[in-house]
Amino acid sequence: VKTRPWDGVSSHAARHTAGTDVAHRSKQVTIVRDFLGHASLHTTQIYVDKVSIEDQRTAIEGRRYAS
């Protein structure tokens, strides 16, 4: 229930929360883009929190990037 202006309770705040939840579960910004109906990944980035250091480590674990 909204109690005052700018209290963080709105349909737009719920949209941000849903986008962030999808990002954390899927780990794929393109899935978030499609879920939110964005035409651009740039717009989607606004809704996505920074990836945690643990998620970054998991993403690169076991890969070799240098020759």
ABEGO torsion letter per residue (X at the ends): XBABBGAGBBAAAAAAAAAAAAAAAAGBAAAAAAAAGBABAAAAAAABBBBBAAAAAAAABGBBABX
